[in-house]
Amino acid sequence: MALAAAVLVQCSPTPGSPPAEPSSATATISTTAPVVQQVTAADLGATWHPGCPVAPDELRRVDLDYVGLDGLDHRGALVVHRDVVAEVIAIFADLHRQRYPIAKMQTPQHYPGAVDELSMEDNNTSAFNCRPLPGSTTWSLHAYGRAIDLNPLFNPYLDRSGDLEPATAGGYLDRHRADPGMLHADDPAVRAFSDRGWVWGGNWHNPIDYQHFERR
């Protein structure tokens, strides 16, 4: 996909009525330009609450094309910090050109309480969610809109005590598998992020987070 200029919608969507997202299970569309939209607290639903480290006006919703597990084009959405919008658009354009398959890409508010485990079990690629690091009171970079989890079921998080997230991902701890959508060191999909200064959690040792990319 040639990287088209993103369309920035300057006005915020009507509070409480986020733009419609086609279901990744059914959507098959022509490649279209990314669309960047401002968001409100109502748009963010359970992913944001007072006390979060960023305000809604610092965040942007980015609607992007991606290649599904079925090999067809789909439309998904990420909410990210406004400072990383251009990089995110470029990264996902690279992933699209590579035909890297993504299972699903919708904002976490689609899951009850925006619970991250539910989103991960659904293999949902996502970004902003105002939540702490696992087992901590420190904010995750997801709470700043500066982290993306890619195919989290295929690429699980494993902490130092052996706890797995999502809990259903045990079959994907064997990283010698070459299943489509799994991430490995020096994969083109990993380089799409790392070449732009994003850090991959798959290079960490304790914990190790194969799904996670962050930009400080």
C-alpha positions as CSV (number, residue, x, y, z in Angstrom):
1,M,0.0,0.0,0.0
2,A,1.4,3.4,-0.9
3,L,1.3,5.5,2.2
4,A,-1.5,7.9,1.7
5,A,-1.7,11.2,3.6
6,A,-3.9,10.8,6.6
7,V,-7.2,12.7,6.8
8,L,-7.4,14.7,10.0
9,V,-10.9,15.3,11.2
10,Q,-10.6,18.5,13.2
11,C,-14.0,18.4,14.9
12,S,-14.6,15.8,17.7
13,P,-17.2,13.2,17.1
14,T,-20.5,13.6,18.8
15,P,-20.0,12.7,22.5
16,G,-21.0,9.1,23.2
17,S,-21.1,8.2,19.5
18,P,-17.7,7.0,18.4
19,P,-17.3,6.4,14.6
20,A,-18.6,3.1,13.5
21,E,-16.1,0.3,13.2
22,P,-16.7,-2.5,10.7
23,S,-16.4,-5.9,12.3
24,S,-13.0,-7.3,11.4
25,A,-14.7,-10.7,11.0
26,T,-16.7,-9.4,8.0
27,A,-15.1,-6.2,6.6
28,T,-13.4,-6.5,3.2
29,I,-12.6,-3.1,1.8
30,S,-10.4,-1.4,-0.7
31,T,-7.2,0.2,0.6
32,T,-8.0,3.7,1.8
33,A,-6.2,6.5,3.5
34,P,-5.8,6.5,7.3
35,V,-8.3,8.8,9.1
36,V,-7.2,10.6,12.3
37,Q,-9.9,11.9,14.6
38,Q,-9.9,13.7,17.9
39,V,-11.7,11.9,20.7
40,T,-13.6,12.8,23.8
41,A,-13.9,11.1,27.2
42,A,-17.3,9.7,26.0
43,D,-15.7,8.2,22.9
44,L,-13.0,6.5,25.0
45,G,-15.6,4.7,27.2
46,A,-14.1,2.5,30.0
47,T,-10.5,2.9,28.6
48,W,-10.3,6.4,30.2
49,H,-11.3,7.8,33.5
50,P,-10.4,10.9,35.6
51,G,-6.9,10.5,37.0
52,C,-5.4,9.0,33.9
53,P,-2.0,10.4,33.0
54,V,-3.2,11.9,29.7
55,A,-6.3,13.8,28.8
56,P,-8.6,12.8,25.9
57,D,-7.5,15.8,23.9
58,E,-3.9,14.4,23.8
59,L,-5.2,11.3,22.1
60,R,-6.2,10.5,18.6
61,R,-8.2,7.7,17.0
62,V,-6.5,6.4,13.8
63,D,-8.5,4.3,11.4
64,L,-6.2,2.0,9.4
65,D,-6.3,-0.8,6.9
66,Y,-4.7,-4.1,7.8
67,V,-4.4,-7.6,6.3
68,G,-6.5,-10.1,8.2
69,L,-5.8,-13.8,8.9
70,D,-7.9,-14.5,5.9
71,G,-5.5,-12.5,3.6
72,L,-8.1,-9.8,2.9
73,D,-8.0,-6.1,3.7
74,H,-9.9,-5.0,6.8
75,R,-10.4,-1.6,8.5
76,G,-9.4,-1.3,12.2
77,A,-8.8,1.4,14.8
78,L,-6.2,2.4,17.3
79,V,-6.2,5.2,19.8
80,V,-2.7,6.6,20.3
81,H,-1.0,9.7,21.6
82,R,-1.1,12.6,19.2
83,D,2.8,12.7,19.1
84,V,3.1,9.2,17.6
85,V,0.3,9.3,15.0
86,A,2.6,9.8,12.0
87,E,4.8,6.9,13.1
88,V,1.9,4.6,13.7
89,I,0.5,5.3,10.3
90,A,3.9,4.6,8.7
91,I,4.4,1.4,10.8
92,F,1.0,0.0,9.8
93,A,1.6,0.9,6.2
94,D,4.7,-1.2,6.3
95,L,2.8,-4.1,7.9
96,H,0.2,-3.8,5.2
97,R,2.9,-3.9,2.5
98,Q,4.5,-6.9,4.1
99,R,1.0,-8.6,4.2
100,Y,1.7,-9.2,7.9
101,P,-1.6,-10.7,9.2
102,I,-3.5,-9.2,12.1
103,A,-6.3,-11.1,13.7
104,K,-8.4,-8.1,14.8
105,M,-7.9,-4.4,15.6
106,Q,-10.5,-2.6,17.6
107,T,-10.4,-0.3,20.6
108,P,-10.5,-2.1,24.0
109,Q,-13.8,-0.4,25.0
110,H,-15.5,-3.1,23.0
111,Y,-14.8,-5.5,25.8
112,P,-16.7,-5.4,29.1
113,G,-14.9,-2.9,31.4
114,A,-12.1,-2.6,28.8
115,V,-10.5,-5.5,30.6
116,D,-7.2,-6.2,28.9
117,E,-7.3,-10.0,29.4
118,L,-10.5,-10.2,27.3
119,S,-9.0,-8.1,24.5
120,M,-5.9,-10.3,24.5
121,E,-7.8,-13.6,24.5
122,D,-9.6,-12.3,21.5
123,N,-6.2,-11.7,19.8
124,N,-7.1,-8.1,19.5
125,T,-4.4,-5.6,18.5
126,S,-4.8,-2.4,20.5
127,A,-3.0,0.6,21.9
128,F,-4.5,3.1,24.5
129,N,-6.0,1.7,27.6
130,C,-5.6,3.6,30.9
131,R,-4.3,0.7,33.0
132,P,-1.2,0.0,35.2
133,L,1.6,-2.4,34.4
134,P,0.7,-6.0,35.3
135,G,1.0,-6.5,39.1
136,S,2.0,-2.9,39.6
137,T,0.5,0.5,40.4
138,T,2.8,2.2,37.9
139,W,1.1,3.3,34.7
140,S,1.7,1.2,31.6
141,L,2.8,3.1,28.5
142,H,-0.6,2.1,27.1
143,A,-2.1,4.6,29.6
144,Y,-0.2,7.3,27.6
145,G,-1.1,6.0,24.2
146,R,2.5,5.2,23.5
147,A,2.3,1.4,23.3
148,I,0.8,-1.2,20.9
149,D,0.1,-4.8,21.5
150,L,0.1,-6.8,18.3
151,N,-1.7,-10.1,18.0
152,P,-1.5,-10.7,21.7
153,L,-2.8,-14.3,21.7
154,F,-0.1,-15.3,19.2
155,N,2.5,-13.2,21.1
156,P,1.9,-13.6,24.8
157,Y,3.3,-11.8,27.9
158,L,5.2,-14.0,30.4
159,D,6.3,-12.6,33.8
160,R,9.1,-13.6,36.1
161,S,6.8,-15.9,38.1
162,G,5.6,-17.8,35.0
163,D,2.2,-16.1,34.8
164,L,1.0,-15.9,31.2
165,E,-1.2,-13.2,29.6
166,P,-3.5,-14.0,28.0
167,A,-4.0,-17.2,30.1
168,T,-5.2,-19.0,26.9
169,A,-1.9,-18.5,25.0
170,G,0.1,-21.5,26.3
171,G,0.3,-23.1,22.9
172,Y,2.2,-20.0,21.7
173,L,5.1,-20.2,24.2
174,D,7.0,-22.3,21.7
175,R,8.6,-19.5,19.8
176,H,10.1,-21.9,17.3
177,R,6.7,-22.0,15.7
178,A,6.3,-20.0,12.5
179,D,2.6,-19.4,12.5
180,P,1.4,-16.3,10.6
181,G,1.1,-13.4,12.9
182,M,3.7,-14.6,15.4
183,L,6.7,-12.2,16.0
184,H,10.3,-13.2,16.1
185,A,13.5,-11.2,16.5
186,D,14.5,-9.4,13.3
187,D,11.2,-10.2,11.6
188,P,10.2,-7.4,9.1
189,A,7.1,-6.7,11.3
190,V,9.4,-6.1,14.3
191,R,11.7,-3.9,12.3
192,A,8.7,-1.8,11.1
193,F,8.6,-0.6,14.7
194,S,12.2,-0.8,15.8
195,D,13.5,1.1,12.8
196,R,11.4,4.0,14.0
197,G,12.7,3.9,17.6
198,W,10.0,1.7,19.1
199,V,11.1,-0.9,21.7
200,W,9.9,-4.5,21.3
201,G,9.2,-6.4,24.6
202,G,10.2,-9.7,22.9
203,N,13.8,-8.6,23.5
204,W,13.3,-8.3,27.2
205,H,14.2,-11.2,29.5
206,N,12.1,-10.9,32.7
207,P,9.3,-10.3,32.0
208,I,9.2,-11.0,28.3
209,D,6.4,-9.4,26.2
210,Y,6.2,-10.7,22.7
211,Q,3.1,-8.6,21.8
212,H,4.3,-5.3,23.1
213,F,5.9,-2.3,21.3
214,E,6.4,1.1,23.0
215,R,7.7,4.5,22.2
216,R,8.8,6.6,25.1
